[in-house]
Amino acid sequence: MNHPRRPGPRLSATVQGGKVRNTARRPLAAAGLIATSGLLLVGCTPLAGSTDASDVPLDLAPPVAGEIAPGALDGINLVYAGNGGVIQEGQTSAIWDPFAEESGATVQQDSYELTKLKAMVDSDNVSWNMVNSSILENERYCGELFEKIDPAKVDLSNAPEGTVAGECTVPNIFMGYVVAYNTDVYGDNGPKSATDFFDTAKFPGKRGVPLTPWMEAPAIEFAMLADGADFDNLTVDDFHGATDLYDSLGENLVPWTSGAQSQQQLESGEVDMSLVWSGRGFGAANAGAPIAGMWEEWVVNIDGIAIPKGTPNLDASYAAVNYLLGADQQAAASEATSYAPVNVNAVPDVPELTSEWLVSNHLESGHNLKIDYWVDNWDELADAWTTWVAGG
């Protein structure tokens, strides 16, 4: 969404029990899910995390999501490495800037890369305190590149069901893989299930399917839903059953390799329905295309915030992650990015169309990934994915 930024009240706070409780949320205009924007990077300023003299344990109160004692982190430098674009920019305004103001910490922004993190950990010179990555990446390297999350230091009690998965991940960016379909083509009788997506007799038309270079685990599990897989006993054969089901679409399968391409296919009418990132379905609908979401069966997808192994200022890093989870912070971030909040008490003030595409409003029908299946079989499944996408 590209609404102008609304003026509003300054962030204020009251102190209760030694902790800050926000009394006015800083209003932020909803930005487009698919807009591009410059990274708020550290530029020429040195990353201070690894050299901070304040790298000592902190005596912080038991965590309550979104709260931090005023000035509790005075003089501490933290670095958050994200994925850029509207999400990192929106979270900076909605979360990290208010956190710095309240806690006294400095929060710098950087760009996340797995190879860079590996080099930091291997050299015992970690300068990042929090990073955003996919939940599968966080759990694949849990305990090796990422710290196991201490539940005594992060309040996850209000995280939406299914978003807390694995030992090294705190939910951060909440989205989904959703079938977006053309209402001019299907009217009020659009698809209602994963099975319908693959039924070209009942629902004729072209299907957009993600065939990206990276593993599309949610797309595979979407096909497993249609294939009747036993999710309590998944095997590698279930993966191949899913790809066979996509192959059965034949000439009706139209691949997409980027989010922008998937949205363009919907807007142009090149496809009649498509399995897309929820933000791209919203983007097409928001651009005026006759697009609706199939919310009866969709796949939850989470990017998680993780703490690098050996990070300096570990307790302060936990405090920052805990602050991110607050209801006010999540509502403000949702308004700024149009992504769903990861706190069930967050009530973002967004337009009706945006609310329709917030996956947090459709939790009852979302399918959660079987994280252990992917982590335990990653090498074999990743090779199989690459071979299949290449046409092998």
RODO-2510 file (C-alpha; in nm, 4 decimals, decimal comma):
residues 392
     n   res          X          Y          Z
     1     m     0,0000     0,0000     0,0000
     2     n     0,1345     0,3400    -0,0854
     3     h    -0,0615     0,5691     0,1425
     4     p     0,1111     0,8875     0,2663
     5     r     0,2502     0,8763     0,6176
     6     r    -0,0081     0,9972     0,8681
     7     p     0,0893     1,2482     1,1363
     8     g     0,0199     1,1274     1,4851
     9     p     0,1085     1,1485     1,8522
    10     r     0,4584     1,0976     1,9753
    11     l     0,5283     0,7680     2,1477
    12     s     0,4733     0,8059     2,5190
    13     a     0,5075     0,5621     2,8025
    14     t     0,4285     0,5011     3,1627
    15     v     0,6422     0,2965     3,3958
    16     q     0,4739     0,0051     3,5728
    17     g     0,6786    -0,2240     3,7900
    18     g     1,0007    -0,0787     3,6534
    19     k     0,9016    -0,1510     3,2940
    20     v     0,7809     0,0729     3,0174
    21     r     0,4246     0,0264     2,8971
    22     n     0,3367     0,2146     2,5800
    23     t     0,0342     0,4419     2,6165
    24     a     0,0220     0,5708     2,2598
    25     r     0,1313     0,3716     1,9591
    26     r     0,3178     0,5675     1,6959
    27     p     0,0853     0,5494     1,3938
    28     l     0,2482     0,4426     1,0707
    29     a     0,1017     0,4361     0,7227
    30     a     0,0642     0,0933     0,5658
    31     a     0,3327     0,0447     0,3038
    32     g     0,3058    -0,1929     0,0096
    33     l     0,3953    -0,5530     0,0776
    34     i     0,5837    -0,5568    -0,2457
    35     a     0,7306    -0,2079    -0,2554
    36     t     1,1052    -0,1685    -0,2772
    37     s     1,3019     0,0681    -0,0611
    38     g     1,6599     0,1331     0,0341
    39     l     1,8166    -0,0524     0,3232
    40     l     1,8741     0,1446     0,6378
    41     l     2,2346     0,0358     0,6555
    42     v     2,5147     0,1249     0,8872
    43     g     2,7082     0,2784     0,6015
    44     c     3,0581     0,3722     0,7051
    45     t     2,9795     0,3496     1,0745
    46     p     3,1635     0,0527     1,2304
    47     l     2,9464    -0,2332     1,3483
    48     a     2,9849    -0,1991     1,7205
    49     g     2,8400    -0,5237     1,8470
    50     s     3,1631    -0,7217     1,8666
    51     t     3,3633    -0,4552     2,0480
    52     d     3,1087    -0,3199     2,2945
    53     a     3,2615    -0,2863     2,6401
    54     s     2,9157    -0,3432     2,7915
    55     d     2,9198    -0,7127     2,6960
    56     v     2,8180    -0,8341     3,0412
    57     p     2,5125    -1,0189     3,1774
    58     l     2,2242    -0,7881     3,2610
    59     d     1,9848    -0,8113     3,5533
    60     l     1,6604    -0,7608     3,3601
    61     a     1,3081    -0,8158     3,4887
    62     p     1,1161    -1,1256     3,3748
    63     p     1,0175    -1,0592     3,0143
    64     v     0,6804    -0,9219     2,9136
    65     a     0,6481    -0,8888     2,5375
    66     g     0,6984    -0,5307     2,4247
    67     e     0,8320    -0,3961     2,7535
    68     i     1,1760    -0,2727     2,8579
    69     a     1,2833    -0,0793     3,1657
    70     p     1,3642     0,2801     3,0718
    71     g     1,7353     0,3264     3,0118
    72     a     1,8062    -0,0400     3,0904
    73     l     2,0463    -0,0701     2,7970
    74     d     2,2163     0,2684     2,8094
    75     g     2,5420     0,2657     2,6130
    76     i     2,4871    -0,0754     2,4527
    77     n     2,5197    -0,1128     2,0768
    78     l     2,3133    -0,3727     1,8892
    79     v     2,3046    -0,4678     1,5217
    80     y     2,0054    -0,6165     1,3405
    81     a     2,0671    -0,7836     1,0038
    82     g     1,7540    -0,8121     0,7911
    83     n     1,6480    -0,8614     0,4325
    84     g     1,5921    -0,5022     0,3337
    85     g     1,2991    -0,3483     0,1531
    86     v     0,9742    -0,2336     0,3050
    87     i     0,9913    -0,4893     0,5873
    88     q     1,3224    -0,3776     0,7336
    89     e     1,2364    -0,0130     0,6841
    90     g     0,8950    -0,0555     0,8451
    91     q     1,0298    -0,2515     1,1403
    92     t     1,2975     0,0101     1,1968
    93     s     1,0358     0,2833     1,2355
    94     a     0,7827     0,0721     1,4228
    95     i     1,0107    -0,1300     1,6497
    96     w     1,3820    -0,0558     1,6560
    97     d     1,3682     0,3241     1,6779
    98     p     1,1191     0,3218     1,9699
    99     f     1,3198     0,0435     2,1354
   100     a     1,6356     0,2537     2,1166
   101     e     1,4523     0,5564     2,2556
   102     e     1,3115     0,3647     2,5510
   103     s     1,6012     0,1335     2,6355
   104     g     1,8920     0,3674     2,5696
   105     a     2,0545     0,1208     2,3303
   106     t     2,1748     0,2035     1,9811
   107     v     2,0327    -0,0242     1,7103
   108     q     2,2127    -0,0314     1,3774
   109     q     2,0814    -0,1948     1,0591
   110     d     2,2719    -0,4289     0,8292
   111     s     2,1953    -0,6728     0,5472
   112     y     2,1808    -1,0441     0,6293
   113     e     2,3744    -1,3091     0,4372
   114     l     2,4233    -1,6669     0,5538
   115     t     2,7794    -1,6857     0,4211
   116     k     2,8714    -1,3699     0,6108
   117     l     2,7279    -1,5125     0,9318
   118     k     2,9220    -1,8365     0,8853
   119     a     3,2434    -1,6387     0,8473
   120     m     3,1684    -1,4409     1,1637
   121     v     3,0980    -1,7492     1,3723
   122     d     3,3950    -1,9427     1,2336
   123     s     3,6303    -1,6543     1,3140
   124     d     3,4729    -1,5937     1,6564
   125     n     3,4100    -1,2340     1,5522
   126     v     3,0326    -1,1940     1,5513
   127     s     2,9084    -0,8378     1,5033
   128     w     2,5371    -0,9103     1,4604
   129     n     2,2999    -0,9469     1,7549
   130     m     1,9756    -1,0385     1,5775
   131     v     1,9134    -1,1617     1,2241
   132     n     1,6078    -1,2397     1,0137
   133     s     1,6106    -1,5639     0,8188
   134     s     1,3755    -1,8421     0,7150
   135     i     1,2659    -2,0774     0,9883
   136     l     1,4178    -2,3708     0,7982
   137     e     1,7568    -2,2005     0,7804
   138     n     1,7437    -2,1092     1,1477
   139     e     1,6655    -2,4663     1,2485
   140     r     1,9103    -2,6294     1,0072
   141     y     2,1903    -2,4360     1,1746
   142     c     2,0428    -2,4342     1,5249
   143     g     2,3187    -2,4589     1,7845
   144     e     2,5839    -2,4191     1,5155
   145     l     2,5254    -2,0680     1,3813
   146     f     2,2332    -1,9687     1,6030
   147     e     2,1780    -1,9669     1,9775
   148     k     1,9025    -2,1857     2,1181
   149     i     1,6332    -1,9504     2,2442
   150     d     1,6044    -1,9320     2,6224
   151     p     1,2270    -1,9278     2,6913
   152     a     1,2916    -1,7553     3,0234
   153     k     1,4164    -1,4468     2,8371
   154     v     1,1496    -1,4064     2,5677
   155     d     0,7742    -1,3815     2,6229
   156     l     0,6147    -1,5941     2,3495
   157     s     0,2823    -1,6365     2,5274
   158     n     0,0899    -1,4284     2,2736
   159     a     0,2481    -1,5612     1,9547
   160     p    -0,0124    -1,7025     1,7130
   161     e    -0,0580    -2,0783     1,7240
   162     g     0,1826    -2,2553     1,4929
   163     t     0,4313    -1,9681     1,4668
   164     v     0,6591    -2,0900     1,7462
   165     a     0,8493    -2,3766     1,5883
   166     g     1,2002    -2,4983     1,6537
   167     e     1,4581    -2,4151     1,9164
   168     c     1,6400    -2,1244     1,7529
   169     t     1,3560    -1,9183     1,6058
   170     v     1,1297    -1,6429     1,7340
   171     p     0,8504    -1,5542     1,4869
   172     n     0,9158    -1,2284     1,3081
   173     i     0,7618    -1,2032     0,9601
   174     f     0,4289    -1,3825     0,9230
   175     m     0,3035    -1,4682     0,5759
   176     g     0,1665    -1,7591     0,3773
   177     y     0,1569    -1,9467     0,0492
   178     v    -0,1958    -1,8837    -0,0754
   179     v    -0,3843    -1,9621    -0,3961
   180     a    -0,4845    -1,6319    -0,5551
   181     y    -0,7476    -1,6742    -0,8252
   182     n    -0,9171    -1,4594    -1,0872
   183     t    -1,2767    -1,3816    -0,9906
   184     d    -1,3618    -1,2820    -1,3482
   185     v    -1,2801    -1,6399    -1,4487
   186     y    -1,4290    -1,8338    -1,1577
   187     g    -1,6840    -1,5916    -1,0136
   188     d    -1,8210    -1,7042    -0,6794
   189     n    -1,7213    -2,0650    -0,7488
   190     g    -1,3483    -2,0414    -0,7028
   191     p    -1,1231    -2,3178    -0,5684
   192     k    -1,1669    -2,4130    -0,2043
   193     s    -0,8872    -2,6646    -0,1418
   194     a    -0,5446    -2,7808    -0,2503
   195     t    -0,7198    -3,0624    -0,4354
   196     d    -0,9155    -2,8049    -0,6377
   197     f    -0,5915    -2,6374    -0,7442
   198     f    -0,4874    -2,9567    -0,9209
   199     d    -0,8332    -3,0331    -1,0657
   200     t    -0,8117    -2,8867    -1,4158
   201     a    -1,1381    -3,0524    -1,5194
   202     k    -1,3442    -2,8794    -1,2517
   203     f    -1,1359    -2,5601    -1,2595
   204     p    -0,9840    -2,5227    -1,6071
   205     g    -0,7114    -2,2664    -1,6569
   206     k    -0,3437    -2,1894    -1,6158
   207     r    -0,1768    -2,2315    -1,2761
   208     g     0,1168    -2,0303    -1,1483
   209     v     0,3633    -2,2480    -0,9564
   210     p     0,6846    -2,1415    -0,7765
   211     l     0,9879    -2,2972    -0,9442
   212     t     1,2563    -2,0853    -0,7814
   213     p     1,6216    -2,1854    -0,7357
   214     w     1,5699    -2,2191    -0,3596
   215     m     1,3672    -2,4872    -0,1882
   216     e     0,9959    -2,4050    -0,1838
   217     a     0,8990    -2,6242     0,1112
   218     p     0,5545    -2,4615     0,1537
   219     a     0,4722    -2,5315    -0,2119
   220     i     0,5696    -2,8955    -0,1683
   221     e     0,3569    -2,9352     0,1444
   222     f     0,0662    -2,7668    -0,0355
   223     a     0,0804    -3,0433    -0,2970
   224     m     0,1161    -3,3019    -0,0193
   225     l    -0,2162    -3,1776     0,1194
   226     a    -0,3796    -3,2527    -0,2140
   227     d    -0,1983    -3,5858    -0,2394
   228     g    -0,3305    -3,7053     0,0967
   229     a     0,0105    -3,7371     0,2616
   230     d     0,0330    -3,8579     0,6220
   231     f     0,2007    -3,5569     0,7810
   232     d     0,2828    -3,7516     1,0944
   233     n     0,4909    -3,9975     0,8925
   234     l     0,6353    -3,8096     0,5967
   235     t     0,9005    -3,9774     0,3822
   236     v     1,1091    -3,8689     0,0852
   237     d     0,8548    -4,0482    -0,1345
   238     d     0,5977    -3,7884    -0,0288
   239     f     0,8218    -3,5189    -0,1754
   240     h     0,8293    -3,6993    -0,5083
   241     g     0,4535    -3,7508    -0,4924
   242     a     0,4141    -3,3741    -0,4598
   243     t     0,6341    -3,2955    -0,7593
   244     d     0,4527    -3,5631    -0,9620
   245     l     0,1272    -3,3861    -0,8824
   246     y     0,2646    -3,0587    -1,0158
   247     d     0,3876    -3,2413    -1,3258
   248     s     0,0327    -3,3680    -1,3803
   249     l    -0,0744    -3,0106    -1,4557
   250     g     0,1111    -3,0386    -1,7860
   251     e     0,0686    -2,7346    -2,0082
   252     n    -0,1472    -2,5704    -1,7427
   253     l     0,1609    -2,5221    -1,5217
   254     v     0,3131    -2,1760    -1,5613
   255     p     0,6319    -2,1361    -1,3542
   256     w     0,7293    -1,8253    -1,1667
   257     t     1,0760    -1,7592    -1,0293
   258     s     1,0273    -1,4346    -0,8377
   259     g     0,7557    -1,2687    -0,6375
   260     a     0,7343    -0,9834    -0,8861
   261     q     0,6784    -1,2290    -1,1716
   262     s     0,4041    -1,4135    -0,9832
   263     q     0,2185    -1,0887    -0,9233
   264     q     0,2580    -0,9752    -1,2831
   265     q     0,1154    -1,3061    -1,4059
   266     l    -0,1947    -1,2508    -1,1937
   267     e    -0,2409    -0,8900    -1,2976
   268     s    -0,1971    -0,9601    -1,6693
   269     g    -0,4236    -1,2647    -1,6721
   270     e    -0,1426    -1,4938    -1,7868
   271     v    -0,2579    -1,7323    -1,5138
   272     d    -0,6064    -1,7934    -1,3804
   273     m    -0,4878    -1,8960    -1,0364
   274     s    -0,1476    -1,9122    -0,8717
   275     l     0,0158    -2,0395    -0,5551
   276     v     0,1850    -1,7205    -0,4396
   277     w     0,3301    -1,5485    -0,1368
   278     s     0,0365    -1,3815     0,0358
   279     g     0,1962    -1,0404    -0,0128
   280     r     0,1941    -1,0850    -0,3885
   281     g    -0,1697    -1,1849    -0,3928
   282     f    -0,2439    -0,8706    -0,1950
   283     g    -0,0268    -0,6690    -0,4321
   284     a    -0,2233    -0,7868    -0,7364
   285     a    -0,5584    -0,7204    -0,5696
   286     n    -0,4412    -0,3822    -0,4440
   287     a    -0,3365    -0,2922    -0,7992
   288     g    -0,6960    -0,3423    -0,9104
   289     a    -0,6779    -0,6927    -1,0565
   290     p    -0,9855    -0,9153    -0,9984
   291     i    -0,8041    -1,1378    -0,7505
   292     a    -0,9290    -1,3174    -0,4397
   293     g    -0,7506    -1,5462    -0,1956
   294     m    -0,8367    -1,9099    -0,1315
   295     w    -0,8246    -1,9110     0,2459
   296     e    -0,9919    -2,2466     0,3021
   297     e    -0,6524    -2,4226     0,2755
   298     w    -0,3167    -2,2464     0,2718
   299     v     0,0358    -2,2944     0,4092
   300     v     0,1849    -2,0884     0,6914
   301     n     0,5297    -1,9449     0,6243
   302     i     0,7436    -1,7786     0,8902
   303     d     1,0638    -1,5842     0,8750
   304     g     1,2149    -1,5905     1,2200
   305     i     1,4398    -1,3642     1,4170
   306     a     1,7396    -1,5533     1,5511
   307     i     2,0404    -1,4703     1,7670
   308     p     2,3790    -1,5569     1,6147
   309     k     2,5968    -1,8032     1,8023
   310     g     2,8528    -1,6195     2,0126
   311     t     2,6851    -1,2822     1,9749
   312     p     2,8027    -1,0077     2,2095
   313     n     2,5514    -0,8545     2,4497
   314     l     2,3401    -1,1683     2,4581
   315     d     2,1013    -1,0471     2,7297
   316     a     2,0482    -0,7167     2,5505
   317     s     1,9795    -0,9086     2,2299
   318     y     1,7096    -1,1064     2,4082
   319     a     1,5613    -0,7836     2,5410
   320     a     1,5407    -0,6446     2,1876
   321     v     1,3759    -0,9593     2,0528
   322     n     1,1291    -0,9556     2,3410
   323     y     1,0408    -0,5932     2,2684
   324     l     0,9686    -0,6781     1,9045
   325     l     0,6948    -0,9202     2,0172
   326     g     0,4780    -0,6576     2,1887
   327     a     0,1201    -0,6051     2,0701
   328     d     0,1688    -0,2331     2,0032
   329     q     0,4967    -0,2909     1,8241
   330     q     0,3456    -0,5647     1,6081
   331     a     0,0404    -0,3564     1,5217
   332     a     0,2613    -0,0656     1,4180
   333     a     0,4856    -0,2942     1,2123
   334     s     0,1823    -0,4460     1,0412
   335     e     0,0569    -0,0999     0,9521
   336     a     0,3971    -0,0122     0,8099
   337     t     0,4506    -0,3297     0,6074
   338     s     0,1072    -0,4916     0,5576
   339     y     0,2473    -0,8186     0,6921
   340     a     0,0581    -0,9986     0,9669
   341     p     0,1446    -0,9373     1,3335
   342     v     0,3003    -1,2129     1,5448
   343     n     0,1045    -1,1178     1,8563
   344     v    -0,2597    -1,2257     1,8859
   345     n    -0,3443    -0,9078     2,0780
   346     a    -0,2159    -0,6765     1,8048
   347     v    -0,4920    -0,4872     1,6236
   348     p    -0,3391    -0,3055     1,3264
   349     d    -0,5361    -0,0158     1,1805
   350     v    -0,5305    -0,1128     0,8127
   351     p    -0,7727    -0,0871     0,5187
   352     e    -1,0251    -0,3662     0,4606
   353     l    -0,8367    -0,5140     0,1647
   354     t    -0,5154    -0,5307     0,3651
   355     s    -0,6963    -0,6971     0,6539
   356     e    -0,8387    -0,9550     0,4136
   357     w    -0,4856    -1,0587     0,3139
   358     l    -0,3356    -1,0630     0,6650
   359     v    -0,2730    -1,4318     0,7282
   360     s    -0,3284    -1,3802     1,1009
   361     n    -0,6986    -1,3452     1,0195
   362     h    -0,7099    -1,6961     0,8694
   363     l    -0,5180    -1,9035     1,1245
   364     e    -0,7833    -2,1719     1,1605
   365     s    -0,7289    -2,2945     0,8030
   366     g    -0,3510    -2,2590     0,7810
   367     h    -0,1281    -2,5659     0,7508
   368     n     0,1969    -2,5512     0,9490
   369     l     0,5173    -2,6823     0,7956
   370     k     0,6687    -3,0007     0,9345
   371     i     1,0012    -2,8422     1,0230
   372     d     1,1713    -3,1613     1,1442
   373     y     1,0980    -3,3367     0,8138
   374     w     1,2861    -3,0711     0,6184
   375     v     1,5738    -3,0370     0,8631
   376     d     1,6268    -3,4137     0,8914
   377     n     1,6178    -3,4733     0,5143
   378     w     1,7498    -3,1425     0,3867
   379     d     2,0387    -3,2553     0,1662
   380     e     1,8381    -3,5224    -0,0147
   381     l     1,5325    -3,3012    -0,0566
   382     a     1,7341    -2,9998    -0,1714
   383     d     1,9048    -3,2114    -0,4377
   384     a     1,5681    -3,3515    -0,5463
   385     w     1,4229    -3,0011    -0,5714
   386     t     1,7120    -2,8748    -0,7824
   387     t     1,6854    -3,1737    -1,0150
   388     w     1,3099    -3,1342    -1,0544
   389     v     1,3217    -2,7589    -1,1210
   390     a     1,5904    -2,8214    -1,3839
   391     g     1,3552    -3,0619    -1,5588
   392     g     1,5250    -3,3803    -1,4450
***
